[in-house]
Amino acid sequence: MNYKPTKDSLRNQTILVTGGTGSFGQRFTQMALKTYSPKKLIIFSRDELKQSEMAKKLQGDPRVRFFLGDVRDVDRLRMAFRDVDIVVHAAALKQVPTLEYNPFEAVKTNVIGAQNIILAAIDQKVKKVIALSTDKAVNPVNLYGATKLCAERLFVDGNFYSGPKGTIFSVVRYGNVMGSRGSVIPFFLEKRKTGILPVTDKRMTRFWITLEQGVYFVLTCLDSMKGGEIFIPKIPSMGILDLAKSLAPECKLEVSGIRPGEKLNEVLITEEESRNTIDRGSMYVIQTVFSMTNNGQSPGGRTLPSDFRYSSETNEDWLKPEDMKRLLVQEAAS
């Protein structure tokens, strides 16, 4: 994984990040301010305490603005999007068990919120919107995945509403993020204190990407997006047993069984999607099948076999325990 966005990716641009106080938003902000010279960076989120804490970390950088609001409120989004060039949409409700108990709330934020982003961006003539998605959106088995699948389709097809010269919308889709809130890694590190790690199934595999890699990937896709693409990074897989070994080799494993709404393995590209997917070396790009939203996309890569499937258990790239340890050290130091 070697994503190299240009230094001009955000230069003199006004960028707004929804969910900007989350794990991704904070790392994106840190890296953008340090390297990519934005004119202004707006943090849009609904938590005033997290905004206050983030403002202290940034030590009053004059390029940063904080905007209190919710993606459920389209009028607030319209106000926030004034004179904004780029929107990075990272806001979502994503705790799988919580959303099963609160399904209407999941739809209001993850689906209606996506619709509101699209409407506000078109109204305010935002140039580019890129939305963050997840492997859970592929063949979803829980409500979270279903809402993210719906959001993906809204952003891809949102190009219909903006037309050939309006706002362009694209999506990035990747796997589990090391260091993000809610991932299994902090859970395992906490459980390590007890001497026992609960494992749902010893055969389980997952895709992994670091926060820093995720930010670089989003910036790279911002550089190349034409509208309507779903960008997928080539990232490694890891088995749950190797993950446990890398984090707590001294602990005893306790098998608890797969939880409701959980998969044994994750998929980033299905066989059906592969027909419209190209390989660009460090990433795959699912291109829209609708020419109206194509905006002049050129393939710029090789086509995939018709039966191609990008799955965590058949992936060619695997992390070993020592690889995970090294990445976690790098992530903690960044």
MOTADA-V32951 format. One record per run of one state. SS is the DSSP state (alpha for helix, beta for strand, coil for the rest). FROM is the first residue (numbers start at 1). TO is the last residue. Records with the same first field share a line. If there is no record, write none. Layout:
# MOTADA-V32951
SS: FROM-TO ; FROM-TO
This chain:
# MOTADA-V32951
coil: 1-13 ; 19-22 ; 36-39 ; 46-47 ; 59-63 ; 69-73 ; 81-85 ; 90-95 ; 102-102 ; 124-127 ; 138-142 ; 163-167 ; 175-175 ; 179-183 ; 195-195 ; 200-204 ; 225-229 ; 234-236 ; 249-251 ; 256-266 ; 270-270 ; 275-276 ; 280-282 ; 287-290 ; 294-301 ; 304-309 ; 312-317 ; 319-320 ; 334-334
beta: 14-18 ; 40-45 ; 64-68 ; 86-89 ; 128-134 ; 168-174 ; 176-178 ; 196-199 ; 205-210 ; 230-233 ; 237-239 ; 252-255 ; 267-269 ; 277-279 ; 283-286 ; 302-303 ; 310-311 ; 318-318
alpha: 23-35 ; 48-58 ; 74-80 ; 96-101 ; 103-123 ; 135-137 ; 143-162 ; 184-194 ; 211-224 ; 240-248 ; 271-274 ; 291-293 ; 321-333
